[in-house]
Amino acid sequence: MIAVVWFREVEYLRGFAALAVIAVHVSMNFTRIPGVDLLFLLNVAVYIFAHFAVPVFIFISGWVLAARYFGEYSILEFYRRRMRTILLPYLFFTALYLLVNVEGTIGFTGVPEPGRVAEALLLGTAAYNLWFFVLIIQFYLLYPLIVRGYDRFDRAGAVAFLLLALLFVQVLWNACAHLTGAFVDPEWYTVLIRLFPSHLFYFVLGVFVARHTERFRSVLRSLSPAGVFAAAGGSALILGGMWMAAVLRAGSFSGTTLAVFCIYRLLEPLYYVPVIAVLVLAAWCLDERRSRVSGAFRSFGEHSYGIYLIHPLVIAAGAAVWFSITGLSWADWPTYPVIFLVAVAVSYAVVRGAAGIPYAGCLLGEARRPGRFGDLQHPPRY
């Protein structure tokens, strides 16, 4: 069955996650700061705290896909819609980012070699944001099997066991990816972290919420908001502290090894799951107020697909202009908030403006509303 559903929380969650993605990709330039100083450590903290973005997008995809596709439906039609939504933008932006360098500042790289093209298509390495598409394509391909397996556990009353088992498998997979990259070959980490087991728990958690939405809402409302915030904040401090300690001990980011962050991988779900709860609470709060701020967050979330695709280009171009005008660099304090705000505003403006341009809108996911990060529809609420 294909249902037309709408969850009021989802667009807000997308907006929060899209802002976090931009924060991650601006703050990650701390690696260009010579030496470990306060600016370096602050951006390490932002980089870690905002890393909930991809888990949230994966969670949303599981949630809305499972709510829309259940029971009997055409698997071929499902695949056709999913591939139409994601393949054309992925291929176009892979080609664009193979030609245009967006690392630090903007520049042209020339015609890539065939091997580089193949690697970029398979691993999403043309730009730092495209690896997500490699991951989500796997979930689209495996969705019918995943949801069928989930429903068997659900009917047997063993969903809690399934979620705990998947959490264990995911944590073990990610820790082993770090160890393999550290002691065998870094390329193995690049491959393993892009395979679906690295985020399977978050996707199935979204499926669970789709099957038990009201139960999920009821349980979350019964929790103390202060306790949920404390859990998320405490976990963020622990994870951020691990990164800072590792960098301070090594004297630089490049001096650390992948093996150092195995403990981080073991503990990261203890941060991401409470953060999802915090973001849902924030979405409810914004939705109840019906203010301009809530409208802005929802609109940003509605355009999150295109923003995700284009923001590296905006960051790189904005940095090039900023450095040219001011003479500053990534080692200067004003650069980070300025580039973040520019990336947010310009990415949103470009994507929203592209909605009226047929081919540009299609490439940025704006030609039709459904399909962005989970194929959400927009009918009246329920």
C-alpha positions as CSV (number, residue, x, y, z in Angstrom):
1,M,0.0,0.0,0.0
2,I,1.2,3.5,-0.8
3,A,-0.1,6.0,1.8
4,V,0.0,9.8,1.5
5,V,1.1,10.9,5.0
6,W,2.5,14.0,6.7
7,F,4.3,14.3,10.0
8,R,4.5,17.8,11.3
9,E,7.9,17.1,12.9
10,V,9.7,16.0,9.8
11,E,10.3,19.3,8.0
12,Y,11.6,20.9,11.2
13,L,14.0,18.0,11.7
14,R,15.2,18.4,8.1
15,G,15.8,22.1,8.7
16,F,17.8,21.4,11.9
17,A,19.8,18.7,10.1
18,A,20.5,20.9,7.1
19,L,21.8,23.6,9.4
20,A,24.0,21.1,11.2
21,V,25.4,19.8,7.8
22,I,26.5,23.4,6.9
23,A,28.0,23.8,10.4
24,V,30.0,20.6,10.0
25,H,31.3,21.6,6.6
26,V,32.3,25.1,7.7
27,S,33.9,24.0,11.0
28,M,35.8,21.2,9.5
29,N,38.2,23.7,8.1
30,F,39.8,23.8,11.6
31,T,42.3,21.4,9.9
32,R,43.7,24.4,8.0
33,I,44.5,26.3,11.2
34,P,48.2,26.0,12.0
35,G,48.7,24.8,15.6
36,V,46.1,23.9,18.2
37,D,44.6,27.1,19.7
38,L,41.2,28.1,21.1
39,L,39.7,28.7,17.6
40,F,40.9,25.2,16.6
41,L,39.3,23.6,19.6
42,L,36.0,25.6,19.3
43,N,35.6,24.4,15.7
44,V,36.4,20.8,16.7
45,A,33.5,21.1,19.2
46,V,31.1,22.5,16.6
47,Y,32.2,19.8,14.2
48,I,31.5,17.0,16.7
49,F,28.3,18.5,18.1
50,A,26.7,19.0,14.7
51,H,27.6,15.5,13.5
52,F,24.0,14.4,14.2
53,A,22.9,15.6,10.8
54,V,23.4,12.4,8.7
55,P,21.9,10.1,11.4
56,V,18.9,12.4,11.6
57,F,18.5,12.3,7.8
58,I,18.7,8.5,7.8
59,F,16.2,8.3,10.7
60,I,13.8,10.6,8.8
61,S,14.1,8.4,5.6
62,G,13.3,5.2,7.5
63,W,10.3,7.0,9.2
64,V,8.6,8.4,6.2
65,L,9.4,5.6,3.8
66,A,7.9,3.0,6.2
67,A,4.9,5.2,6.8
68,R,4.3,5.5,3.0
69,Y,5.2,2.1,1.8
70,F,3.7,-0.8,3.7
71,G,1.7,-4.0,2.9
72,E,1.3,-4.6,-0.8
73,Y,2.9,-2.1,-3.2
74,S,4.8,-2.3,-6.5
75,I,8.5,-2.8,-5.7
76,L,9.4,-1.9,-9.3
77,E,7.5,1.4,-9.0
78,F,9.1,2.0,-5.6
79,Y,12.6,1.6,-7.2
80,R,11.7,3.7,-10.2
81,R,10.6,6.6,-8.0
82,R,13.6,6.4,-5.7
83,M,16.1,6.3,-8.5
84,R,14.4,9.1,-10.4
85,T,14.6,11.2,-7.2
86,I,18.2,10.6,-6.4
87,L,20.2,9.4,-9.4
88,L,20.0,12.5,-11.7
89,P,21.1,15.0,-9.0
90,Y,23.8,12.6,-7.8
91,L,25.2,12.1,-11.2
92,F,25.1,15.8,-12.1
93,F,26.7,17.0,-8.9
94,T,29.3,14.3,-9.0
95,A,30.3,15.6,-12.5
96,L,30.2,19.2,-11.2
97,Y,32.4,18.5,-8.2
98,L,34.8,16.5,-10.2
99,L,35.4,19.6,-12.3
100,V,35.2,22.2,-9.5
101,N,37.2,21.9,-6.3
102,V,35.4,23.0,-3.2
103,E,38.0,22.1,-0.5
104,G,38.7,25.3,1.4
105,T,38.1,27.7,-1.6
106,I,36.8,27.2,-5.1
107,G,38.9,26.2,-8.1
108,F,38.8,24.2,-11.2
109,T,40.5,20.8,-11.2
110,G,40.5,19.9,-14.9
111,V,39.2,16.8,-16.6
112,P,39.4,13.9,-14.2
113,E,40.9,10.5,-15.0
114,P,38.5,7.5,-15.6
115,G,39.7,5.9,-12.3
116,R,38.8,9.1,-10.4
117,V,35.4,9.2,-12.0
118,A,34.7,5.5,-11.1
119,E,35.8,6.1,-7.5
120,A,33.7,9.2,-7.2
121,L,30.6,7.4,-8.5
122,L,31.0,4.3,-6.3
123,L,32.1,6.1,-3.1
124,G,30.7,9.6,-3.4
125,T,34.2,11.2,-3.2
126,A,33.7,13.9,-5.7
127,A,32.9,16.2,-2.8
128,Y,32.7,15.8,0.9
129,N,28.9,15.8,1.0
130,L,28.2,13.2,-1.7
131,W,29.0,10.1,0.4
132,F,25.5,10.4,1.9
133,F,24.0,9.6,-1.4
134,V,26.0,6.4,-1.7
135,L,24.6,5.5,1.7
136,I,21.0,6.4,1.1
137,I,20.9,4.6,-2.3
138,Q,21.8,1.4,-0.4
139,F,18.9,1.9,2.0
140,Y,16.5,2.6,-0.9
141,L,17.7,-0.7,-2.6
142,L,17.4,-2.7,0.6
143,Y,14.2,-1.1,2.0
144,P,11.8,-3.9,0.9
145,L,14.0,-6.5,2.7
146,I,14.6,-4.3,5.7
147,V,11.0,-3.5,6.3
148,R,9.9,-7.1,5.7
149,G,12.4,-8.3,8.3
150,Y,11.3,-5.5,10.7
151,D,7.7,-6.5,10.4
152,R,8.5,-10.1,11.3
153,F,10.1,-9.0,14.6
154,D,7.3,-6.5,15.2
155,R,4.6,-9.3,14.8
156,A,6.6,-11.5,17.2
157,G,6.8,-8.6,19.8
158,A,10.6,-8.6,19.5
159,V,11.3,-5.1,18.2
160,A,13.2,-4.1,21.3
161,F,15.5,-7.1,20.7
162,L,15.9,-6.2,17.1
163,L,16.8,-2.5,17.8
164,L,19.4,-3.5,20.5
165,A,20.9,-6.1,18.2
166,L,21.2,-3.6,15.3
167,L,22.7,-1.0,17.6
168,F,25.3,-3.6,18.7
169,V,26.1,-4.5,15.1
170,Q,26.3,-0.9,14.0
171,V,28.6,0.1,16.8
172,L,30.8,-2.9,16.2
173,W,30.9,-2.2,12.4
174,N,32.0,1.4,12.9
175,A,34.6,0.6,15.5
176,C,36.0,-2.1,13.2
177,A,36.0,0.3,10.3
178,H,38.3,2.6,12.3
179,L,40.6,-0.2,13.4
180,T,40.8,-1.6,9.8
181,G,41.6,1.9,8.5
182,A,44.2,2.4,11.2
183,F,46.0,-0.9,10.9
184,V,45.3,-2.2,7.4
185,D,44.7,0.6,5.0
186,P,42.8,4.0,5.3
187,E,41.0,3.2,2.1
188,W,39.2,0.4,3.9
189,Y,37.7,2.9,6.4
190,T,36.5,5.0,3.4
191,V,34.7,2.0,2.0
192,L,33.3,0.5,5.3
193,I,31.9,3.7,6.7
194,R,29.8,4.2,3.5
195,L,28.2,0.8,3.7
196,F,24.6,0.6,5.1
197,P,25.5,-1.3,8.4
198,S,27.2,1.9,9.5
199,H,23.8,3.6,9.9
200,L,21.3,0.7,9.9
201,F,20.1,1.2,13.5
202,Y,19.0,4.8,12.8
203,F,17.1,3.8,9.6
204,V,15.3,0.9,11.5
205,L,14.6,3.3,14.4
206,G,12.8,5.5,11.9
207,V,10.8,2.4,10.7
208,F,9.8,1.7,14.3
209,V,8.6,5.3,14.8
210,A,6.6,5.0,11.5
211,R,4.9,1.9,12.8
212,H,4.3,3.3,16.3
213,T,4.1,7.0,15.8
214,E,1.6,7.8,18.5
215,R,3.4,5.5,20.9
216,F,6.6,7.3,20.2
217,R,5.0,10.7,20.7
218,S,3.4,9.6,23.9
219,V,6.6,8.2,25.4
220,L,8.6,11.3,24.4
221,R,6.0,13.6,26.0
222,S,6.2,11.6,29.2
223,L,9.9,12.3,29.5
224,S,11.4,15.3,31.3
225,P,12.6,17.8,28.6
226,A,15.4,18.8,31.0
227,G,16.5,15.2,31.3
228,V,16.5,14.7,27.6
229,F,18.5,17.9,27.1
230,A,20.9,16.8,29.9
231,A,21.5,13.4,28.2
232,A,22.2,15.0,24.9
233,G,24.4,17.7,26.3
234,G,26.3,15.4,28.6
235,S,27.0,13.0,25.7
236,A,28.1,15.9,23.5
237,L,30.6,17.0,26.0
238,I,32.0,13.5,26.4
239,L,32.4,13.0,22.7
240,G,33.8,16.5,22.1
241,G,36.2,16.0,25.0
242,M,37.5,12.8,23.4
243,W,38.3,14.6,20.2
244,M,39.9,17.5,21.9
245,A,42.0,15.3,24.2
246,A,43.2,13.3,21.2
247,V,44.2,16.4,19.2
248,L,45.9,18.0,22.2
249,R,47.8,14.9,22.9
250,A,49.0,14.5,19.3
251,G,49.6,18.2,18.8
252,S,47.6,18.3,15.6
253,F,44.6,16.7,13.9
254,S,46.8,14.9,11.3
255,G,48.9,13.5,14.2
256,T,46.0,11.4,15.5
257,T,45.1,8.0,14.0
258,L,41.8,6.4,13.2
259,A,42.2,3.9,16.0
260,V,42.0,6.8,18.6
261,F,38.3,7.4,17.7
262,C,37.1,3.8,18.2
263,I,35.7,4.8,21.7
264,Y,34.0,7.7,20.0
265,R,32.3,5.3,17.7
266,L,31.2,3.1,20.6
267,L,29.5,6.0,22.4
268,E,28.1,8.2,19.5
269,P,24.6,6.6,19.6
270,L,24.3,7.7,23.2
271,Y,24.5,11.3,21.8
272,Y,22.6,10.9,18.5
273,V,19.5,9.2,20.0
274,P,18.9,11.9,22.7
275,V,19.6,14.5,20.0
276,I,16.8,13.1,17.9
277,A,14.5,13.4,20.9
278,V,15.6,16.9,21.6
279,L,15.0,17.9,18.0
280,V,11.5,16.4,18.0
281,L,10.7,18.4,21.2
282,A,12.1,21.5,19.5
283,A,9.9,20.8,16.4
284,W,6.8,20.6,18.6
285,C,7.7,23.8,20.3
286,L,8.2,25.7,17.1
287,D,5.1,24.2,15.5
288,E,2.9,25.2,18.4
289,R,4.0,28.8,18.2
290,R,3.4,29.3,14.5
291,S,5.8,32.2,14.4
292,R,8.0,33.5,11.6
293,V,10.9,31.6,13.1
294,S,9.0,28.3,12.9
295,G,8.0,29.1,9.3
296,A,11.6,29.8,8.4
297,F,12.8,26.5,9.9
298,R,10.0,24.6,8.1
299,S,10.8,26.3,4.8
300,F,14.5,25.6,5.2
301,G,13.7,21.9,5.8
302,E,11.4,21.8,2.8
303,H,14.4,22.8,0.6
304,S,17.0,20.7,2.5
305,Y,17.6,18.4,-0.4
306,G,18.8,21.1,-2.7
307,I,20.7,22.9,0.1
308,Y,22.5,19.7,0.9
309,L,23.6,19.4,-2.7
310,I,24.7,22.9,-3.4
311,H,26.1,24.2,-0.1
312,P,29.7,23.1,-0.6
313,L,29.9,25.2,-3.7
314,V,28.5,28.2,-1.8
315,I,30.9,27.7,1.1
316,A,33.9,27.5,-1.3
317,A,32.9,30.5,-3.4
318,G,32.0,32.5,-0.3
319,A,35.3,31.7,1.3
320,A,37.2,32.8,-1.8
321,V,35.3,36.1,-2.0
322,W,35.7,36.7,1.8
323,F,39.5,36.0,1.7
324,S,39.9,38.2,-1.3
325,I,38.1,41.2,0.3
326,T,39.4,40.9,3.8
327,G,42.7,39.2,3.5
328,L,41.6,36.8,6.3
329,S,41.8,33.0,6.1
330,W,40.5,29.9,7.8
331,A,42.8,30.7,10.7
332,D,40.9,33.9,11.7
333,W,37.9,34.0,14.0
334,P,35.4,36.1,11.9
335,T,35.7,33.7,9.0
336,Y,33.6,30.9,10.5
337,P,30.4,32.7,11.5
338,V,30.5,34.8,8.3
339,I,30.9,31.8,6.0
340,F,28.2,29.9,7.9
341,L,25.6,32.6,7.6
342,V,26.5,33.2,3.9
343,A,26.2,29.5,3.2
344,V,22.8,29.3,4.9
345,A,21.4,32.3,3.2
346,V,22.7,31.9,-0.3
347,S,22.1,28.1,-0.5
348,Y,18.5,28.6,0.6
349,A,18.0,31.5,-1.8
350,V,19.5,29.6,-4.8
351,V,17.5,26.5,-4.1
352,R,14.2,28.3,-3.5
353,G,14.8,30.4,-6.7
354,A,15.5,27.2,-8.7
355,A,12.0,25.9,-7.9
356,G,10.7,28.0,-10.8
357,I,13.3,26.8,-13.3
358,P,12.3,23.3,-14.6
359,Y,15.6,21.7,-15.2
360,A,17.5,23.4,-12.4
361,G,14.6,22.6,-10.0
362,C,14.8,19.0,-11.0
363,L,18.5,18.8,-10.3
364,L,18.0,20.4,-6.9
365,G,15.0,18.4,-5.9
366,E,12.7,21.4,-6.3
367,A,10.8,20.4,-9.4
368,R,8.4,18.4,-7.3
369,R,7.9,18.5,-3.6
370,P,7.8,14.8,-2.7
371,G,11.0,12.7,-2.6
372,R,13.5,14.7,-0.6
373,F,15.2,12.6,2.0
374,G,12.4,10.2,2.5
375,D,9.7,10.9,-0.1
376,L,7.5,12.9,2.1
377,Q,4.2,14.2,0.8
378,H,2.3,17.3,1.9
379,P,-1.4,16.6,2.4
380,P,-3.5,18.0,5.2
381,R,-2.4,16.9,8.7
382,Y,-3.6,14.0,10.7
